[in-house]
Amino acid sequence: MPGYLFGLLCLVANTFGTLIGRKVNYKGRLDPIAVTIVSMGIGSTIMLVSGLLWEGITRLSGQSLLIMIVLAVVNTAFTFVMLNYSSKIEGNGIIDH
């Protein structure tokens, strides 16, 4: 049961994050990279604190650390920047539906 509650909490948090991000990007006043840094900073801080509280500090090999860095930069940060950039140009009327 705790897993379902945590999953529901994550779903609600992701929904609110997406709606807030779209509203911020729709106006087009802020740089997409700045929006990415703030939103990822909040999310990563929450995940780091909760991970340390539940699991504690663990030892990572060099290979594990390298894999985590590649995943963080390529699969997360770059994708988030592209999402925020596309939301910005869509909000400015550059993309017409």
The first five atom37 places (N, CA, C, CB, O) and aatype in JSON, in Angstrom:
{
  "aatype": [12, 14, 7, 18, 10, 13, 7, 10, 10, 4, 10, 19, 0, 2, 16, 13, 7, 16, 10, 9, 7, 1, 11, 19, 2, 18, 11, 7, 1, 10, 3, 14, 9, 0, 19, 16, 9, 19, 15, 12, 7, 9, 7, 15, 16, 9, 12, 10, 19, 15, 7, 10, 10, 17, 6, 7, 9, 16, 1, 10, 15, 7, 5, 15, 10, 10, 9, 12, 9, 19, 10, 0, 19, 19, 2, 16, 0, 13, 16, 13, 19, 12, 10, 2, 18, 15, 15, 11, 9, 6, 7, 2, 7, 9, 9, 3, 8],
  "atom_mask": [
    [1, 1, 1, 1, 1],
    [1, 1, 1, 1, 1],
    [1, 1, 1, 0, 1],
    [1, 1, 1, 1, 1],
    [1, 1, 1, 1, 1],
    [1, 1, 1, 1, 1],
    [1, 1, 1, 0, 1],
    [1, 1, 1, 1, 1],
    [1, 1, 1, 1, 1],
    [1, 1, 1, 1, 1],
    [1, 1, 1, 1, 1],
    [1, 1, 1, 1, 1],
    [1, 1, 1, 1, 1],
    [1, 1, 1, 1, 1],
    [1, 1, 1, 1, 1],
    [1, 1, 1, 1, 1],
    [1, 1, 1, 0, 1],
    [1, 1, 1, 1, 1],
    [1, 1, 1, 1, 1],
    [1, 1, 1, 1, 1],
    [1, 1, 1, 0, 1],
    [1, 1, 1, 1, 1],
    [1, 1, 1, 1, 1],
    [1, 1, 1, 1, 1],
    [1, 1, 1, 1, 1],
    [1, 1, 1, 1, 1],
    [1, 1, 1, 1, 1],
    [1, 1, 1, 0, 1],
    [1, 1, 1, 1, 1],
    [1, 1, 1, 1, 1],
    [1, 1, 1, 1, 1],
    [1, 1, 1, 1, 1],
    [1, 1, 1, 1, 1],
    [1, 1, 1, 1, 1],
    [1, 1, 1, 1, 1],
    [1, 1, 1, 1, 1],
    [1, 1, 1, 1, 1],
    [1, 1, 1, 1, 1],
    [1, 1, 1, 1, 1],
    [1, 1, 1, 1, 1],
    [1, 1, 1, 0, 1],
    [1, 1, 1, 1, 1],
    [1, 1, 1, 0, 1],
    [1, 1, 1, 1, 1],
    [1, 1, 1, 1, 1],
    [1, 1, 1, 1, 1],
    [1, 1, 1, 1, 1],
    [1, 1, 1, 1, 1],
    [1, 1, 1, 1, 1],
    [1, 1, 1, 1, 1],
    [1, 1, 1, 0, 1],
    [1, 1, 1, 1, 1],
    [1, 1, 1, 1, 1],
    [1, 1, 1, 1, 1],
    [1, 1, 1, 1, 1],
    [1, 1, 1, 0, 1],
    [1, 1, 1, 1, 1],
    [1, 1, 1, 1, 1],
    [1, 1, 1, 1, 1],
    [1, 1, 1, 1, 1],
    [1, 1, 1, 1, 1],
    [1, 1, 1, 0, 1],
    [1, 1, 1, 1, 1],
    [1, 1, 1, 1, 1],
    [1, 1, 1, 1, 1],
    [1, 1, 1, 1, 1],
    [1, 1, 1, 1, 1],
    [1, 1, 1, 1, 1],
    [1, 1, 1, 1, 1],
    [1, 1, 1, 1, 1],
    [1, 1, 1, 1, 1],
    [1, 1, 1, 1, 1],
    [1, 1, 1, 1, 1],
    [1, 1, 1, 1, 1],
    [1, 1, 1, 1, 1],
    [1, 1, 1, 1, 1],
    [1, 1, 1, 1, 1],
    [1, 1, 1, 1, 1],
    [1, 1, 1, 1, 1],
    [1, 1, 1, 1, 1],
    [1, 1, 1, 1, 1],
    [1, 1, 1, 1, 1],
    [1, 1, 1, 1, 1],
    [1, 1, 1, 1, 1],
    [1, 1, 1, 1, 1],
    [1, 1, 1, 1, 1],
    [1, 1, 1, 1, 1],
    [1, 1, 1, 1, 1],
    [1, 1, 1, 1, 1],
    [1, 1, 1, 1, 1],
    [1, 1, 1, 0, 1],
    [1, 1, 1, 1, 1],
    [1, 1, 1, 0, 1],
    [1, 1, 1, 1, 1],
    [1, 1, 1, 1, 1],
    [1, 1, 1, 1, 1],
    [1, 1, 1, 1, 1]
  ],
  "atom_positions": [
    [[0.81, -1.21, 0.0], [0.0, 0.0, 0.0], [0.85, 1.28, 0.0], [-0.92, 0.0, 1.2], [0.49, 2.24, -0.68]],
    [[1.96, 1.32, 0.74], [2.77, 2.55, 0.72], [3.29, 2.88, -0.68], [3.95, 2.42, 1.67], [3.45, 4.05, -1.03]],
    [[3.57, 1.83, -1.47], [4.05, 2.06, -2.83], [3.01, 2.75, -3.7], [0.0, 0.0, 0.0], [3.35, 3.63, -4.5]],
    [[1.76, 2.37, -3.55], [0.68, 3.01, -4.3], [0.5, 4.47, -3.89], [-0.63, 2.25, -4.11], [0.28, 5.34, -4.73]],
    [[0.6, 4.72, -2.59], [0.48, 6.1, -2.11], [1.63, 6.97, -2.61], [0.43, 6.14, -0.58], [1.43, 8.12, -3.0]],
    [[2.83, 6.41, -2.59], [3.98, 7.15, -3.1], [3.83, 7.4, -4.6], [5.29, 6.39, -2.8], [4.14, 8.49, -5.08]],
    [[3.37, 6.39, -5.33], [3.14, 6.56, -6.76], [2.11, 7.64, -7.05], [0.0, 0.0, 0.0], [2.28, 8.43, -7.97]],
    [[1.04, 7.67, -6.27], [0.02, 8.7, -6.43], [0.58, 10.09, -6.11], [-1.19, 8.4, -5.52], [0.28, 11.06, -6.81]],
    [[1.39, 10.17, -5.06], [2.03, 11.45, -4.71], [2.92, 11.92, -5.86], [2.85, 11.3, -3.42], [2.91, 13.1, -6.2]],
    [[3.7, 11.01, -6.45], [4.56, 11.37, -7.57], [3.74, 11.83, -8.78], [5.44, 10.18, -7.97], [4.12, 12.78, -9.47]],
    [[2.62, 11.17, -9.03], [1.75, 11.54, -10.14], [1.2, 12.96, -9.95], [0.59, 10.55, -10.26], [1.21, 13.76, -10.89]],
    [[0.73, 13.25, -8.76], [0.18, 14.58, -8.47], [1.27, 15.64, -8.57], [-0.47, 14.6, -7.06], [1.04, 16.71, -9.14]],
    [[2.45, 15.36, -8.01], [3.56, 16.33, -8.07], [3.99, 16.58, -9.51], [4.76, 15.83, -7.24], [4.25, 17.72, -9.89]],
    [[4.06, 15.53, -10.31], [4.44, 15.68, -11.72], [3.4, 16.48, -12.49], [4.62, 14.3, -12.36], [3.75, 17.3, -13.33]],
    [[2.13, 16.25, -12.2], [1.06, 16.99, -12.86], [1.16, 18.48, -12.55], [-0.31, 16.46, -12.44], [1.1, 19.32, -13.45]],
    [[1.32, 18.8, -11.27], [1.43, 20.22, -10.9], [2.69, 20.84, -11.48], [1.42, 20.37, -9.37], [2.66, 21.99, -11.93]],
    [[3.79, 20.09, -11.48], [5.03, 20.61, -12.06], [4.89, 20.91, -13.54], [0.0, 0.0, 0.0], [5.38, 21.93, -14.02]],
    [[4.21, 20.03, -14.26], [3.99, 20.23, -15.69], [3.1, 21.44, -15.94], [3.36, 18.98, -16.31], [3.39, 22.26, -16.82]],
    [[2.02, 21.57, -15.18], [1.11, 22.71, -15.37], [1.79, 24.03, -15.05], [-0.12, 22.54, -14.49], [1.62, 25.01, -15.77]],
    [[2.56, 24.06, -13.97], [3.28, 25.29, -13.61], [4.33, 25.61, -14.67], [3.94, 25.15, -12.22], [4.48, 26.77, -15.07]],
    [[5.06, 24.58, -15.13], [6.06, 24.8, -16.17], [5.48, 25.33, -17.46], [0.0, 0.0, 0.0], [6.06, 26.21, -18.1]],
    [[4.34, 24.8, -17.85], [3.68, 25.3, -19.07], [3.24, 26.75, -18.92], [2.47, 24.43, -19.43], [3.36, 27.55, -19.84]],
    [[2.72, 27.07, -17.73], [2.28, 28.45, -17.5], [3.47, 29.41, -17.54], [1.55, 28.57, -16.14], [3.37, 30.49, -18.13]],
    [[4.57, 29.02, -16.93], [5.77, 29.86, -16.93], [6.32, 30.0, -18.35], [6.84, 29.27, -15.98], [6.68, 31.1, -18.77]],
    [[6.39, 28.9, -19.08], [6.96, 28.94, -20.42], [6.03, 29.58, -21.44], [7.31, 27.54, -20.87], [6.49, 30.1, -22.46]],
    [[4.73, 29.55, -21.19], [3.78, 30.11, -22.15], [3.98, 31.6, -22.34], [2.35, 29.83, -21.68], [3.81, 32.12, -23.45]],
    [[4.34, 32.29, -21.28], [4.56, 33.73, -21.38], [5.83, 34.06, -22.15], [4.61, 34.35, -20.01], [5.95, 35.14, -22.73]],
    [[6.8, 33.14, -22.14], [8.01, 33.32, -22.94], [8.97, 34.36, -22.42], [0.0, 0.0, 0.0], [9.86, 34.77, -23.15]],
    [[8.82, 34.8, -21.19], [9.69, 35.84, -20.64], [10.98, 35.29, -20.06], [8.95, 36.62, -19.59], [11.97, 36.02, -19.97]],
    [[10.99, 34.03, -19.66], [12.16, 33.45, -19.01], [12.92, 32.54, -19.95], [11.74, 32.69, -17.76], [12.33, 31.9, -20.83]],
    [[14.22, 32.48, -19.76], [15.08, 31.61, -20.54], [14.77, 30.15, -20.2], [16.57, 31.93, -20.28], [14.67, 29.81, -19.02]],
    [[14.63, 29.29, -21.21], [14.33, 27.88, -20.93], [15.37, 27.19, -20.06], [14.2, 27.13, -22.24], [15.03, 26.3, -19.28]],
    [[16.63, 27.59, -20.18], [17.67, 26.98, -19.35], [17.48, 27.38, -17.89], [19.07, 27.39, -19.84], [17.68, 26.56, -16.99]],
    [[17.09, 28.62, -17.63], [16.84, 29.06, -16.25], [15.65, 28.31, -15.65], [16.59, 30.58, -16.2], [15.68, 27.91, -14.49]],
    [[14.62, 28.12, -16.44], [13.45, 27.36, -15.96], [13.85, 25.92, -15.66], [12.3, 27.39, -17.02], [13.41, 25.35, -14.66]],
    [[14.7, 25.34, -16.51], [15.17, 23.97, -16.31], [15.99, 23.87, -15.03], [15.99, 23.5, -17.51], [15.8, 22.94, -14.25]],
    [[16.89, 24.81, -14.81], [17.74, 24.77, -13.62], [16.9, 24.85, -12.36], [18.76, 25.91, -13.65], [17.15, 24.11, -11.41]],
    [[15.93, 25.74, -12.32], [15.1, 25.87, -11.13], [14.25, 24.63, -10.9], [14.21, 27.11, -11.25], [14.22, 24.1, -9.79]],
    [[13.55, 24.16, -11.94], [12.67, 23.01, -11.75], [13.45, 21.74, -11.44], [11.81, 22.8, -12.98], [13.04, 20.96, -10.58]],
    [[14.56, 21.51, -12.12], [15.37, 20.33, -11.82], [16.06, 20.46, -10.47], [16.41, 20.1, -12.91], [16.26, 19.46, -9.78]],
    [[16.41, 21.67, -10.09], [17.04, 21.88, -8.78], [16.09, 21.53, -7.65], [0.0, 0.0, 0.0], [16.49, 20.89, -6.67]],
    [[14.84, 21.94, -7.77], [13.84, 21.61, -6.75], [13.61, 20.11, -6.69], [12.51, 22.34, -7.03], [13.65, 19.51, -5.61]],
    [[13.38, 19.5, -7.83], [13.13, 18.06, -7.87], [14.3, 17.23, -7.4], [0.0, 0.0, 0.0], [14.12, 16.27, -6.64]],
    [[15.51, 17.59, -7.82], [16.68, 16.81, -7.42], [16.99, 16.96, -5.94], [17.9, 17.22, -8.23], [17.47, 16.02, -5.31]],
    [[16.72, 18.13, -5.38], [16.93, 18.32, -3.94], [15.97, 17.45, -3.14], [16.74, 19.8, -3.56], [16.36, 16.81, -2.17]],
    [[14.72, 17.43, -3.55], [13.73, 16.59, -2.86], [14.12, 15.12, -2.96], [12.31, 16.81, -3.46], [14.05, 14.39, -1.97]],
    [[14.54, 14.68, -4.16], [14.92, 13.28, -4.32], [16.18, 12.93, -3.54], [15.13, 12.96, -5.8], [16.27, 11.85, -2.97]],
    [[17.16, 13.84, -3.49], [18.38, 13.58, -2.75], [18.1, 13.45, -1.26], [19.4, 14.69, -3.0], [18.59, 12.53, -0.61]],
    [[17.33, 14.38, -0.72], [17.02, 14.35, 0.71], [16.22, 13.09, 1.06], [16.24, 15.62, 1.13], [16.52, 12.41, 2.04]],
    [[15.2, 12.79, 0.27], [14.4, 11.6, 0.56], [15.22, 10.32, 0.4], [13.16, 11.55, -0.34], [15.05, 9.39, 1.18]],
    [[16.09, 10.26, -0.58], [16.95, 9.1, -0.76], [17.91, 8.91, 0.4], [0.0, 0.0, 0.0], [18.13, 7.78, 0.85]],
    [[18.49, 10.0, 0.87], [19.39, 9.91, 2.02], [18.65, 9.5, 3.29], [20.11, 11.24, 2.24], [19.19, 8.76, 4.11]],
    [[17.43, 9.98, 3.45], [16.65, 9.61, 4.63], [16.28, 8.13, 4.62], [15.39, 10.46, 4.71], [16.33, 7.47, 5.66]],
    [[15.9, 7.61, 3.46], [15.44, 6.22, 3.38], [16.58, 5.22, 3.23], [14.5, 6.07, 2.22], [16.55, 4.15, 3.83]],
    [[17.59, 5.57, 2.44], [18.63, 4.6, 2.1], [19.98, 4.89, 2.75], [18.81, 4.55, 0.62], [20.79, 3.98, 2.92]],
    [[20.23, 6.13, 3.11], [21.55, 6.48, 3.63], [22.55, 6.66, 2.49], [0.0, 0.0, 0.0], [22.18, 6.63, 1.31]],
    [[23.81, 6.84, 2.85], [24.85, 7.04, 1.85], [25.39, 5.68, 1.43], [26.01, 7.95, 2.41], [25.66, 4.82, 2.27]],
    [[25.52, 5.49, 0.14], [26.03, 4.23, -0.4], [27.31, 4.48, -1.18], [24.97, 3.55, -1.3], [27.59, 5.6, -1.58]],
    [[28.08, 3.44, -1.38], [29.32, 3.56, -2.14], [29.03, 3.26, -3.61], [30.41, 2.59, -1.58], [28.31, 2.31, -3.93]],
    [[29.59, 4.07, -4.48], [29.4, 3.89, -5.92], [30.75, 3.63, -6.57], [28.72, 5.12, -6.55], [31.75, 4.25, -6.2]],
    [[30.76, 2.73, -7.52], [31.98, 2.5, -8.3], [32.12, 3.63, -9.32], [31.94, 1.11, -9.01], [31.18, 4.38, -9.57]],
    [[33.3, 3.73, -9.91], [33.53, 4.76, -10.92], [32.62, 4.58, -12.13], [0.0, 0.0, 0.0], [32.14, 5.55, -12.7]],
    [[32.39, 3.32, -12.51], [31.52, 3.04, -13.64], [30.08, 3.44, -13.34], [31.59, 1.55, -14.01], [29.4, 4.02, -14.19]],
    [[29.61, 3.13, -12.13], [28.24, 3.51, -11.74], [28.08, 5.02, -11.73], [27.9, 2.94, -10.35], [27.06, 5.55, -12.17]],
    [[29.09, 5.71, -11.23], [29.03, 7.17, -11.19], [29.01, 7.76, -12.6], [30.21, 7.74, -10.4], [28.27, 8.7, -12.87]],
    [[29.82, 7.21, -13.49], [29.85, 7.69, -14.88], [28.51, 7.45, -15.57], [30.97, 6.99, -15.65], [28.03, 8.32, -16.29]],
    [[27.91, 6.3, -15.35], [26.6, 6.0, -15.94], [25.56, 6.98, -15.43], [26.18, 4.55, -15.63], [24.73, 7.47, -16.2]],
    [[25.57, 7.27, -14.14], [24.6, 8.23, -13.57], [24.79, 9.62, -14.15], [24.73, 8.28, -12.05], [23.8, 10.3, -14.42]],
    [[26.03, 10.05, -14.35], [26.28, 11.38, -14.91], [25.79, 11.46, -16.35], [27.78, 11.71, -14.85], [25.16, 12.44, -16.74]],
    [[26.07, 10.43, -17.15], [25.61, 10.42, -18.55], [24.09, 10.44, -18.6], [26.15, 9.18, -19.29], [23.51, 11.19, -19.39]],
    [[23.44, 9.62, -17.78], [21.97, 9.62, -17.75], [21.41, 10.96, -17.31], [21.46, 8.52, -16.82], [20.42, 11.43, -17.86]],
    [[22.04, 11.58, -16.33], [21.56, 12.88, -15.84], [21.69, 13.96, -16.9], [22.34, 13.3, -14.58], [20.78, 14.76, -17.09]],
    [[22.81, 13.98, -17.59], [23.05, 15.05, -18.57], [22.27, 14.81, -19.86], [24.54, 15.17, -18.88], [21.56, 15.69, -20.33]],
    [[22.39, 13.63, -20.43], [21.8, 13.37, -21.74], [20.31, 13.12, -21.65], [22.48, 12.18, -22.4], [19.53, 13.76, -22.35]],
    [[19.9, 12.21, -20.79], [18.49, 11.8, -20.77], [17.6, 12.72, -19.96], [18.38, 10.42, -20.22], [16.39, 12.71, -20.15]],
    [[18.15, 13.51, -19.08], [17.3, 14.34, -18.24], [17.47, 15.81, -18.54], [17.6, 14.08, -16.77], [16.52, 16.47, -18.97]],
    [[18.66, 16.34, -18.33], [18.86, 17.79, -18.47], [18.61, 18.26, -19.91], [20.28, 18.16, -18.05], [17.89, 19.24, -20.11]],
    [[19.19, 17.59, -20.89], [19.01, 18.0, -22.27], [17.54, 17.93, -22.68], [19.86, 17.13, -23.2], [17.03, 18.83, -23.34]],
    [[16.88, 16.84, -22.3], [15.47, 16.68, -22.64], [14.61, 17.75, -21.98], [14.98, 15.29, -22.23], [13.68, 18.27, -22.6]],
    [[14.91, 18.07, -20.73], [14.16, 19.09, -20.02], [14.34, 20.46, -20.68], [14.6, 19.16, -18.56], [13.37, 21.22, -20.81]],
    [[15.56, 20.78, -21.1], [15.8, 22.05, -21.79], [15.0, 22.11, -23.09], [17.31, 22.24, -22.09], [14.4, 23.14, -23.4]],
    [[14.98, 21.01, -23.85], [14.23, 20.99, -25.1], [12.73, 21.13, -24.84], [14.51, 19.69, -25.87], [12.03, 21.82, -25.59]],
    [[12.23, 20.48, -23.79], [10.82, 20.6, -23.44], [10.48, 22.05, -23.11], [10.47, 19.69, -22.26], [9.48, 22.58, -23.59]],
    [[11.29, 22.69, -22.28], [11.03, 24.08, -21.91], [11.18, 25.03, -23.09], [11.96, 24.51, -20.78], [10.42, 25.99, -23.21]],
    [[12.14, 24.77, -23.97], [12.3, 25.6, -25.15], [11.09, 25.47, -26.07], [13.58, 25.23, -25.91], [10.58, 26.47, -26.58]],
    [[10.64, 24.25, -26.29], [9.48, 24.05, -27.18], [8.22, 24.66, -26.58], [9.27, 22.55, -27.46], [7.38, 25.17, -27.31]],
    [[8.08, 24.61, -25.25], [6.93, 25.24, -24.62], [6.99, 26.75, -24.79], [6.87, 24.88, -23.13], [5.96, 27.41, -24.95]],
    [[8.19, 27.31, -24.75], [8.35, 28.75, -24.89], [7.98, 29.2, -26.3], [9.8, 29.16, -24.57], [7.24, 30.17, -26.46]],
    [[8.47, 28.51, -27.33], [8.17, 28.96, -28.69], [6.71, 28.7, -29.04], [9.08, 28.26, -29.71], [6.12, 29.43, -29.84]],
    [[6.12, 27.66, -28.46], [4.71, 27.41, -28.68], [3.87, 28.52, -28.05], [4.3, 26.04, -28.12], [2.88, 28.96, -28.64]],
    [[4.26, 28.96, -26.86], [3.53, 30.02, -26.16], [3.66, 31.37, -26.85], [0.0, 0.0, 0.0], [2.78, 32.22, -26.69]],
    [[4.74, 31.59, -27.61], [4.93, 32.84, -28.33], [4.24, 32.86, -29.67], [6.39, 33.1, -28.51], [4.33, 33.85, -30.41]],
    [[3.56, 31.79, -30.01], [2.85, 31.76, -31.28], [3.71, 31.37, -32.45], [0.0, 0.0, 0.0], [3.27, 31.47, -33.6]],
    [[4.94, 30.92, -32.2], [5.81, 30.52, -33.28], [5.32, 29.22, -33.89], [7.25, 30.37, -32.8], [5.39, 29.02, -35.11]],
    [[4.81, 28.34, -33.04], [4.21, 27.09, -33.52], [2.71, 27.31, -33.59], [4.57, 25.87, -32.6], [2.08, 27.68, -32.6]],
    [[2.14, 27.09, -34.74], [0.71, 27.3, -34.91], [0.01, 25.97, -34.98], [0.4, 28.14, -36.16], [0.41, 25.1, -35.75]],
    [[-1.05, 25.8, -34.19], [-1.81, 24.54, -34.19], [-2.95, 24.62, -35.16], [-2.33, 24.21, -32.78], [-3.71, 23.66, -35.31]]
  ]
}
